[in-house]
Amino acid sequence: MNLKIISSTDRPNSNALKVSEYVKTLYQKEGADVEVITLEDFPLEEVVGGRYGKKIPAIEKFREPVINADGLIFVIPEYNGSFPGILKVFVDYLPFPKAFEKMPMAFIGESDGAFGALRSVEQFQQIANYRNALQFPERVFIARVNQEFDGENGIHDEFLQDLLESQVVNFVKFVESVQKKEMDQLV
Ligand SMILES: Cc1cc2nc3c(=O)[nH]c(=O)nc-3n(C[C@H](O)[C@H](O)[C@H](O)COP(=O)(O)O)c2cc1C
């Protein structure tokens, strides 16, 4: 199973990236082949001027592992009550309509504030919904991330940490069941 974790900001030294790297270790324990893709590496300079629909090799290279994944886990911070602009730019440069069609997706929100990026995740889910993704219903929101999370132990609140671990275990099963359904349709 090939999973990609999308650290959904271009902010250097972000909590999104720290959470993503931690979550990666949880997926590895479940035997998944998992990689973090950070939007810090999105080749933004290639799209200046609005190069929608153009063949841009650097963009194609960046998006290819995402499109070919069996499932995606988005780690999304809260910026101005929403998700970071770079995440929307990234989605706007994915091939339409195929990119997220029937793609299993899980969501983790994190913010400095009290709501753990609930708004950001739900706003992004509207886009995932529009693009026909298969959205896993167990979501995790890490509020006060600077105090409540560290890269070694995860989330300090035991209940939330249990939710995160449950999301990981059950998302793997969710992706497996989607793969099985697709195989059944082939035979
Ligand atoms: C441009 C910007 C806007 C932000 N807006 C919010 C916000 O609306 N609500 C909030 O709780 N935190 C907000 N924050 C703080 C982030 O939640 C905080 O940086 C947190 O560490 C998660 O973001 P990170 O993954 O970039 O570290 C904002 C941060 C930035 C850089």
PDBQT file of the ligand as one rigid body, heavy atoms in Angstrom, charges set to zero:
ROOT
HETATM    1  C1  LIG A 201      -0.567  33.220   7.684  1.00  0.00    +0.000 C 
HETATM    2  C2  LIG A 201      -0.944  32.544   8.975  1.00  0.00    +0.000 A 
HETATM    3  C3  LIG A 201      -2.259  32.621   9.426  1.00  0.00    +0.000 A 
HETATM    4  C4  LIG A 201      -2.637  31.997  10.615  1.00  0.00    +0.000 A 
HETATM    5  N1  LIG A 201      -3.952  32.016  10.998  1.00  0.00    +0.000 NA
HETATM    6  C5  LIG A 201      -4.345  31.290  12.069  1.00  0.00    +0.000 A 
HETATM    7  C6  LIG A 201      -5.730  31.158  12.398  1.00  0.00    +0.000 A 
HETATM    8  O1  LIG A 201      -6.607  31.665  11.715  1.00  0.00    +0.000 OA
HETATM    9  N2  LIG A 201      -6.069  30.441  13.472  1.00  0.00    +0.000 N 
HETATM   10  C7  LIG A 201      -5.124  29.801  14.250  1.00  0.00    +0.000 A 
HETATM   11  O2  LIG A 201      -5.494  29.133  15.216  1.00  0.00    +0.000 OA
HETATM   12  N3  LIG A 201      -3.805  29.900  13.965  1.00  0.00    +0.000 NA
HETATM   13  C8  LIG A 201      -3.404  30.611  12.892  1.00  0.00    +0.000 A 
HETATM   14  N4  LIG A 201      -2.073  30.676  12.555  1.00  0.00    +0.000 N 
HETATM   15  C9  LIG A 201      -1.109  29.983  13.384  1.00  0.00    +0.000 C 
HETATM   16  C10 LIG A 201      -0.924  28.547  12.915  1.00  0.00    +0.000 C 
HETATM   17  O3  LIG A 201      -2.061  27.790  13.288  1.00  0.00    +0.000 OA
HETATM   18  C11 LIG A 201       0.346  28.055  13.550  1.00  0.00    +0.000 C 
HETATM   19  O4  LIG A 201       1.417  28.570  12.794  1.00  0.00    +0.000 OA
HETATM   20  C12 LIG A 201       0.446  26.564  13.735  1.00  0.00    +0.000 C 
HETATM   21  O5  LIG A 201       1.753  26.271  14.167  1.00  0.00    +0.000 OA
HETATM   22  C13 LIG A 201       0.115  25.709  12.537  1.00  0.00    +0.000 C 
HETATM   23  O6  LIG A 201       0.752  26.132  11.370  1.00  0.00    +0.000 OA
HETATM   24  P1  LIG A 201       2.147  25.530  10.801  1.00  0.00    +0.000 P 
HETATM   25  O7  LIG A 201       1.860  24.117  10.348  1.00  0.00    +0.000 OA
HETATM   26  O8  LIG A 201       2.516  26.482   9.722  1.00  0.00    +0.000 OA
HETATM   27  O9  LIG A 201       3.129  25.524  11.954  1.00  0.00    +0.000 OA
HETATM   28  C14 LIG A 201      -1.671  31.313  11.390  1.00  0.00    +0.000 A 
HETATM   29  C15 LIG A 201      -0.342  31.255  10.930  1.00  0.00    +0.000 A 
HETATM   30  C16 LIG A 201       0.025  31.836   9.742  1.00  0.00    +0.000 A 
HETATM   31  C17 LIG A 201       1.447  31.712   9.253  1.00  0.00    +0.000 C 
ENDROOT
TORSDOF 0
